[in-house]
Amino acid sequence: MYPSIYYAVKDLFGLDLPFLKMVQSFGFFVAVAFLVAAYFWTLELKRKEKEGLIGSTTVKILKGAKATTAELMTSAIIGFLIGYKVVFIILNFSAFTENTQGFILSTQGNLLGAIIFAALSAYMKYREKEKTKLDKPVWVEEEMHPYQHVGNMTLIAAFAGIIGAKIFHNLENWDDFIADPIDALLSFSGLTMYGGLILASAALIYYGHKNKIAVTHLIDSSVPSLMLGYAIGRVGCHVSGDGDWGIDNVSPKPNWLNWAPDWVWAYDYPHNVNGVGEPMANCFDAKYCNHLVPPVFPTPFYETIMCVGLFFVLWYLRKRITTPGMLFSVYLIFNGVERFFIEKIRVNTLYHIGDFSFTQAELISTILFILGVTGIWFFKKIERKST
């Protein structure tokens, strides 16, 4: 396992580059997931516009105006926050590489660096606006294509997704949240996928409606990217060993899987980022020296394989399912079924109603399946009415 990219580079290439310790493996793969998802989402929106399914809009932009006080203040605040952390990190770089998360989330910083960066940021904004200033500012109309919104939508999805993932994780682990709410809210670990999906989807639907992008086509265009992004994100879970693993697996590897490495069947997640399990002998880094005993099902790896396969299915269906909203409904069914069954071998918090036990993910995946089936009926009904 590789808690950060530093350990991967050192193990695979023999290079000792301490600055890479700041790049956590999970965060790295999440970033890759968003970039890859944005790429395929852009392709889909371009295709839909080319086929006349969605169209561009016009937006009014004020050209030639001088920098406003609000713009200068916003730039100064951003510069202040960046300088406060960046200068402090530069002056304490060795300690930063050993505890990246703690440095970023702490209140420690450099006040002088913050002031300098704030002044520079405000000045750069001022100079930027001065270069384009006109004697009399004018309003102009510019064409905005749907795919040009992908950058904004990706940032919105990332921000809303992290908040949603945090909220649902803390609801699922309420005792841990009550014991240390600050750490539970600010730590990079502890993210529930469905919370992120729900809140990010709601935010993007609102954004699409506000910017006059047909919501059904917007959500349809996103589903291959959602599935592939999730698959890549699960690579980060597996590589870092963030706790999203399965239940104990002490059964011998079945004969039909003899072709695969042993870890595909049962894995001990050595050097996992959570520091869970028993100490390892001859460990190279005291901070990450635990592994699981007994080993467990490597469920993040299984989900990556399944979701890559489902991505190709959705990519194939995207041109063949022509009813708006239908592909999104199919995605909900695929998502619900995949997650419901993987939960059977995953470690998770159980809820109890009488003799009935279930996990949060099982409940939500069941709801998504029902919504998917209902959506197929609903969108087909709308299509029949419109013809």
N, C-alpha and C positions, 0 to 999 in steps of 0.2 A: 504494500500500500504506500501511497505517496501523499502525505498530509499537505505538502505544498509542491510547486513545480520544481523547487530546488532539489528535492529528493529524487524526482524522476530523472532530471538531467544528470545528477550525480551517478545514479544507478545505471542508466542506459548509456551515457556517453563518458562517464568518468570525470566530468568537469565539476569543480568545486566553486560555485558562484553564489556566495552567501546572499546577495541582494535578491535572488529569486525566492528566498524564504517568505518574502512579503506577498507573493502570488499564491494564494491558497488554491489547491486543486479544484475544490468544489466551485469556488467563485470563478475560476478560469473556465470551466466547462459550462457554467451557467451563462457567462458572457458569450462563449462560442455558440451556445444554443440560441441566444437572442439574435446574434448576427446571421446565423444560417436561416433561422425562421424568417427574419426580415427579408432576406434575399428571395426566398421562395414565395413569400407573400407579395413582394413587389412584382414578381413574374406573373402571378395569378391576377393581380389587379390590372396589370398592363394587358393581359390577354382578354379580360372581361371588357375593358374599355375598347379594345380593338374590335371586339365582336359586337359592340354597341349595347352591352348589357348594363353598363354604368357610364356616366359621362362626367366631363369636367365641369367645374364651377368657376365663377369669377369672384375675385376678392378685391376690395378697395384698399389701397395702400397710400399713405401720405408720404410723398417724396419731398426731400429738401428741407425738412424741419430740423431745427437745432435740437440738441440734446435737452431733454426735460430734466427737472430736478429728480423726478421719480426714477428715470433711467440711470442717472449718475449715482443716486443713492443705492439702487439695486446692484450696480456694478461694484460700488465700494464695499457693500456688505459681502458680496461673493468673494471679492479679493481679500477682504479681511479674514474670512473663514479659511480660505486656501492658504494665505500667508501664515496664519496662526498655527496651522498644522505642518505645512511643508517645511518651513524654516526650522521648527522644532525637531522634525524627523531628520533633516539633514544634519543638524548638530548632535543628534543622538542616534545615528543610523544603525550602529551595531545592535543597540538595545531594541530598536524598531524591528529589525529583521528577526529577532528572537520572539517578539510578542507583537506582531503586526496588528492583530485585532484589538488588543488592549490599548495600543497607542492611538489608533484611529478613533475609538469610542470613548477614550478618556477626556477629561476637561483640560488636560495639560496642553500647552502651546507656547509660542513665542510672541509676545505682545508687540515688540518692535517690528518683527517680520510681518505681523498682521497689519500694522499701520502703513508700512511701506507698500505692501501689496494692495491695500485698499486705495491708496493714493494713485498708484500706477494703473489700477483697473479703471478707476473713475476718469483719469486723464486719457487713457486709450479710448474709452467710450466717447469722450468729448471730441477727440481728434477724428475719430471715425465719422461722427455726425457732421463735423465742420467740413470735411472733404466733400460731402454731398449736399451741403446747405445751399438753398436757393433764396433769392431775394424775397420770393413769394412762394411758399410751399404749395404743392398741388396734389390733388387726389387723383390717382390713376388706377385703372382696372387691369388686373393681371389674371391670366388663366391658371387655374389650379387643378392638376390632374389627381385622381384618387391615389395613385401610387406615390405621389409626392407627400402624402400624409404619413407614409410608413415610418419615417424617422420619429415624428411626434408620437405616433401610436405605439411604437416600440418602447419609447421612454415611459409613456403612460402605463403600458402593460407591465413594465419592469417595476415601476414604483407601486402601482396598485397591487400587483402580484405579490410583492414582498410583504406589504401591509396585510393583505388577506391571508397569506401563508402564516404570518406571525399570529394573527388573531385566532385562526383555527387551531394552530398548534397549541397555543396557550389555553384555549377552551378544552382541548383534548388532554392537556396535562395541567389541570387547574391547581393541583396541590403544589407542583413545582413553581408555578407562577406566583402563588400566594407566598411561598417560602422566600422567593427572591425576585420580585416583579421587575426591578431595574435590569438585572442580568437577563431575565427571560425576554424582555422587550428589545434590548439592545444587542444581544449576542447574535453572531452570524449563523449559529447553528439553530436547529429547531424550526423547520419550515414545513408546513403541510401543503402538499401540492394542490389539493382541491380548494383550499382557501384562496390560494393565489389565482387559480383558474376562475373561480366564481367572481371575485372582486375585479380582476383584470377584464373579464368578459363584460361585466356591467359597465365599467368605465369606457371600454372601447365602443360598445353599442351607443352609449350616450354621445361620445365624440363623433361617431359616424353620423348619427342623426343630426347633431348640431351643424356638421359640415356638409349636410345634404348628400351623403353617400348612402345609396340604397342599403339598408341594414341587412336584408337577407343575402344580398350578394357579398356584402362585406364579411359576414360571418362564414359564408360558404368558402370565400377565398382564403380564409385564415386557417381552416381546419387541417390541411396537409402540413402547414408550418407548425401548428400547435403540436401535432403528433410527433413530428421530427424533433422539434425543440425539446419536448419532454424526454424523448429517447436519449438525446445528447446530455441533458441535465442528469439523467440517471447514471450516465458514465461517471460524472463527477461524484455522485453518491457512492458508487462502487470503488472508484480509485482512492477517494479520501477516507472511506470507511466512516461515514457520518451517522451510522446507527440505523439506516434504512435497510437493514438486512433481514433475513428470515429467521425462522425458529430453528432450534437445535436440530442437526441432522447427523446422526450417528449410524445411519443405515449404510451398508456397503454400496458402492456405485454399481448400478445395474449394468448387465452385459451389453445392452444396446447403446450404452454411452461409453464403451471402452475406448473409442477413438478420441475422446476429449480429455483434456487435462483433469486431474482430480479436483481442482478448485471449482470447476464448472458444476460439480455435484455438491461439494461441501467445502466451505472456505472459512479460514480462521481470522481473516482480516487483520494481518499483522501491521503494527504501526498505525492503527486506526486513529483518526484525528480526535475521537472522543475519549481516548485513553481508557477504553473499556476492556475488561478481561483480565487475564493473568500476565505477570511480568515475563518478558522474553529473555532468554540467555544471550549473552554477548551482543547486546543491542547497541547500535551506533549512536543513538540519541535518546537521552534519558526522558525527554519530553514525550516521545512517542514510542513507548517500549512495551505495549500490551498487545495481546492477541486473544481471540475467543477460544475458550475451551469449555465444552466441545465446539467443533465447527458448526456453521449454520448454512442454510440455503442462501446462495448469493442472489437474492431476489432483484436487486438493481440491475444486475447483468441480464436476468431473464426478461425484465421489463424493457431493457434497451433492445434486445433481439425482437421481442414481440412488437414493439412500437415502430421500429424501423420497417418491419414487414407491413404493418397497418398503414404506415406512411405511403408505401408503394401502392397499396390497394386504393387509398384515397386519391393519390395522384392519378391513378388509372381511371377512377370513377369521375373525376372532376369535370371531364368533358362529356361524359355519357349521361350523367344525371343533370337534367336541364330544369327541373322544377326548383325555383328559388327557395332556399331554406332547407331543402331535402338533404343536401350533402352534410350540412351541420347536424341534422337529426341523426344521420348515419354515424357521424363522428361520436355523438353522445352515446349511441348504442355500443360502438366499439370500445370507447373509453370505459363505459360502465362495466361491460363484460370483462375486459382485461383486468381492471383493478379489483373487481369483485373476487375473481378467482385467485389472483396473486395474494390477496389478503389471507387466504387459507393457510399460507406458509410464511406469512410475515409476522414480525414482532410488532404488536400494537396494543394500545389501550382498549380494554373491553368495557362496553356498557351493558348493563343488565336490566331487563324488564321481565320480572318473574323468572321463569326458567330459560328465557330466551336471551342469548348473548350475541353481541355484534360490535364491530368497530365503527368509528366515525366514517372511515372510507367505504365500508360495506354499505352503510346507510345511504351515503351520498351517491355511490355508484349505482345503487338500486334506483334512486330517484332519477339519476341521469338516464338510465335505461328506459324508464317509464316515460320521461320527457322526450326521449328520442323516438320511441314508438308513437307517442301522441303527436309529435312534430311531423312525422311522415304523413299521418292521417290529416293533420291540420293544413299543411302546406299543399298537399294534393287536393284537398277540398277547395282551397283558395284558387288554385290553378284551374280547376274545373268550372268554377263560378266565373272566372275571367275570360273563358273561351266560349 
